[in-house]
Structure formats: C-alpha cells, structure tokens
Amino acid sequence: MAIVYSLPAIWSAVALQKLEASLVYGSPFVCNHDYEGEISDFGSSVKIHGVNRPVVTPYVRNVAMAAPQILDDFEKILTITQADSFNFKVDDIDTAQMLPKLMGDAMVGAGYEMAVTADLWIASLLAAAAGTTPTDSEIPAQPVLGTIEAPVPVSVAFTADPASGESAYEFLVDLGTALTNALIPRGMDRYVIVPPWFVGVLSKDVRFIGYGGASGNTVLTDGFAGSPGQNGLAGRAAGFNVIESVHTPSGTFETPSTESPYLGPDAGEATYDTLIAGVPSATSFANQIVKGEAFRDPDSFADRVRGLHVYGAEVVWPERIASAIIAQGSPVAH
C-alpha cells in the first residue's frame, strides 16, 4: 500500500520524537524552550522581554524612601534563522512487505541527523557567547578557562598532579566555584557539556563513583550517581548535570616539546575541546518540523517523504554561560 495514504504528520512525529530525544546542546538540560509554541515557519521571530535586577537599599523607619528606581529593561529577538530538510524515497521493489519498517527507520535516522545539525550550530553559538558583554551590567562577564594554545590539562589522576594536570572531578569542582563567584545561579539545573573521554576519565575517579557505592551516591548507572537518560545526560558530578556530546567544539594545538602535560607525542599535535557550562535560563531555543509531505514519486514506482525542520536560538543572558578549553592530560599512576 502506498505511503501516500498515510498521514504525513505521523512520519513527522516519528522524526521529531527522535530529534528531541537526540538533542544535546538544544535539549532542555541546556536551553529553555519557553517560546517553542510561538514559531510557525522559517523567518518567524519572538520578542523576549526582560529586566535587570533592581537595586536594594536600606530602609529607615519614619524616613521617607528615595524616589523609585526606573528599571532597566531590554528586548531581544529570537529569530528562526536555520532550516534543514530531508527528502528521500523508497522504491516499491525494495520495500515488498517492509514499507512501514523501512520508512519508520528512515524517519528515525532523519530525526537523529537533524538533531546533530542543530547541535553543531547551537554549540558554536554558545561557545561564541561565553565571556561576552553581559545583559545585566551589574554582573561580570564569565571567564574562559584555558586557551587554544595552552588548554587546561585534565588527567586520570586520583588526586591532582600539577605535572600531569587536574583530575576531571577536581576540574568540575573548580569550574563550579568559578561559576558561583561569577554569580551564575546554583541549583539542580547547572550543566556542563563534555566530550566522551572526559566522561571516561571522570568515571575512573573513586571519589565520584564511590567505594562500592558506599560513599553517599545512591544509584550508580554506568559509573555515575543518578539516573542517566536521553539527551546525553551521563549523570551528576560536583553540582552539574554532566552532559556527554561527541560534538563539543574542538581543534588541535602544538604540545610542548618537554615535560608535556598532555597526551600525545612530544612536539606533536594534540586535541583540545571547548566545554560549555551554565544554566538553561541563559539561552532560548525553539524548533519545529513545520512541513511534512508523503506522496508517490512522479518519476518512479516509489514512495517519497520530505520535511522541513526550522529552528533558532538566542542567548538572553551571556553572563550565565562559561566555557573552558581543555585537553586530555598525561596518565598518572594511581
């Protein structure tokens, strides 16, 4: 039976479900989705209004209060600037009795690939926003830890070894302290997005996984306390939701020729990764599959499906985003 008789919305829903489950940088752990229902198509925009913090002054009994403060408000625009599409067909000869399964698998794959494309774009947006001019002038810009020329070395050390780099767990503790000093709100929604090697290094630290789970960690899943799930969530550590991504912004740099604290051959190239940390209130993201069509291909005996995914994001509070440039440190004996 031809797919043309199926509702296109069904296939779009399959793709959107996989997309939303696969997003990392665009997930609710990282971005708020407060304006998602207000977009309709590519080029749509939503006005985001906010206000900076009011000034607090001492109150003196029986003394007239000073004139009320005129609050500094602002307006930012979340515009749907990005659009991706999928367009494929399945020949009748290839499908036989497999049409529903093949189409379902193809839509799941399309959803995953759209999530990857969106994540890469959001990752670059967040990396560029870290350390920029704050929306609230009373809040300092966030620090960027490390540089491309000299990333912070993160090792598998059980305890910090200055010659080989800081352990992953200790690095997160220091990163959390830096965020607190820069007045980023604390709470269960702080996140940090890390590459897979960092997750591996962190899971080797007994201070995190505990001695047989007896160190206060309640549920250990894949070496992490908590219940990891979709959207790259690996667990919690040092006050962060630790989010794993294979798409962290990265590059190469020349390692020192002697006493290198980084993995890799002396004087050779090593890889750095840019971590993004913050809270979801900093960034608004909206996306939708606004068009979905299922029809018979006019030029062959095949069914075709195509769709349009649109999205956009706006960093409302750049002072709530921090970044760190790190590299894998040399291994140290435990």
GIRACOR-V727406 format. One record per residue. N is the residue number from 0. PSI is psi in radians with two decimals (NA if undefined). Layout:
n={N;N}
psi={PSI;PSI}
This chain:
n={0;1;2;3;4;5;6;7;8;9;10;11;12;13;14;15;16;17;18;19;20;21;22;23;24;25;26;27;28;29;30;31;32;33;34;35;36;37;38;39;40;41;42;43;44;45;46;47;48;49;50;51;52;53;54;55;56;57;58;59;60;61;62;63;64;65;66;67;68;69;70;71;72;73;74;75;76;77;78;79;80;81;82;83;84;85;86;87;88;89;90;91;92;93;94;95;96;97;98;99;100;101;102;103;104;105;106;107;108;109;110;111;112;113;114;115;116;117;118;119;120;121;122;123;124;125;126;127;128;129;130;131;132;133;134;135;136;137;138;139;140;141;142;143;144;145;146;147;148;149;150;151;152;153;154;155;156;157;158;159;160;161;162;163;164;165;166;167;168;169;170;171;172;173;174;175;176;177;178;179;180;181;182;183;184;185;186;187;188;189;190;191;192;193;194;195;196;197;198;199;200;201;202;203;204;205;206;207;208;209;210;211;212;213;214;215;216;217;218;219;220;221;222;223;224;225;226;227;228;229;230;231;232;233;234;235;236;237;238;239;240;241;242;243;244;245;246;247;248;249;250;251;252;253;254;255;256;257;258;259;260;261;262;263;264;265;266;267;268;269;270;271;272;273;274;275;276;277;278;279;280;281;282;283;284;285;286;287;288;289;290;291;292;293;294;295;296;297;298;299;300;301;302;303;304;305;306;307;308;309;310;311;312;313;314;315;316;317;318;319;320;321;322;323;324;325;326;327;328;329;330;331;332;333}
psi={2.41;2.48;-0.34;-0.39;-0.07;2.67;2.18;-0.51;-0.52;-0.81;-0.68;-0.63;-0.66;-0.81;-0.74;-0.66;-0.78;-0.67;-0.87;-0.52;-0.38;-0.31;2.42;-1.16;-0.49;0.16;2.88;-0.28;-0.44;-0.71;2.55;2.65;0.62;-0.44;0.29;-0.67;-0.07;0.04;2.58;-0.48;3.06;2.35;-0.18;2.67;2.67;2.32;2.22;2.05;2.46;3.04;2.46;2.88;2.42;2.74;2.39;2.25;2.74;2.56;2.28;2.20;2.39;0.27;2.29;2.42;2.71;2.91;2.49;2.54;2.42;1.99;2.52;1.94;2.99;2.86;2.28;2.69;2.13;1.95;2.39;1.62;-0.20;2.50;2.25;2.67;2.78;2.59;1.84;2.89;2.73;2.10;2.52;-0.63;-0.61;-0.46;-0.81;-2.03;0.16;0.14;-0.91;-0.74;-0.80;-0.78;-0.72;-0.77;-0.70;-0.68;-0.63;-0.76;-0.69;-0.72;-0.73;-0.80;-0.61;-0.63;-0.73;-0.80;-0.78;-0.72;-0.75;-0.70;-0.78;-0.66;-0.78;-0.61;-0.80;-0.71;-0.68;-0.51;-0.48;2.28;0.09;3.13;2.20;2.63;-0.73;1.96;-0.26;-0.15;2.35;2.68;2.58;2.56;2.64;1.94;2.31;2.95;2.92;-0.59;-0.55;1.37;2.81;2.11;2.26;2.10;3.13;0.28;2.47;-0.66;2.75;2.39;1.86;-0.49;-0.33;-0.04;2.93;2.55;2.76;-0.76;-0.79;-0.61;-0.74;-0.65;-0.82;-0.65;-0.73;-0.67;-0.73;-0.69;-0.70;-0.76;-0.50;0.24;0.42;2.28;2.46;2.81;-3.03;-0.13;0.11;2.41;2.76;2.33;2.14;2.75;2.89;-0.64;-0.57;-0.72;-0.73;-0.76;-0.74;-0.67;-0.14;-0.07;2.02;-0.40;-0.33;-0.86;-0.36;2.78;1.71;0.44;0.24;0.20;0.31;-0.30;2.32;-1.05;2.18;2.00;2.14;0.61;0.05;2.55;2.36;-2.87;1.51;2.56;-2.49;-3.10;0.46;0.02;2.10;-0.41;-2.89;2.48;2.34;0.62;0.12;2.55;2.00;2.01;2.21;2.33;2.43;0.06;0.47;2.41;2.31;2.99;-2.99;2.71;2.83;2.14;2.68;2.61;-0.35;2.49;0.79;2.27;0.06;2.70;2.71;2.85;2.62;2.40;0.14;3.12;2.45;2.85;2.36;2.73;2.52;2.02;2.49;2.31;2.66;-2.62;2.63;-0.43;-0.26;-0.56;2.33;2.34;2.43;2.40;2.76;2.56;1.79;-0.30;2.38;2.26;2.41;2.19;2.89;2.35;2.23;-0.28;0.02;2.97;1.44;2.76;2.44;2.57;2.36;2.70;2.87;2.12;2.15;2.59;2.87;2.88;2.70;2.20;1.81;-0.69;1.47;-0.40;-0.12;0.23;2.28;2.80;2.80;2.36;2.03;2.86;2.73;2.15;2.88;2.50;2.58;2.42;2.40;NA}
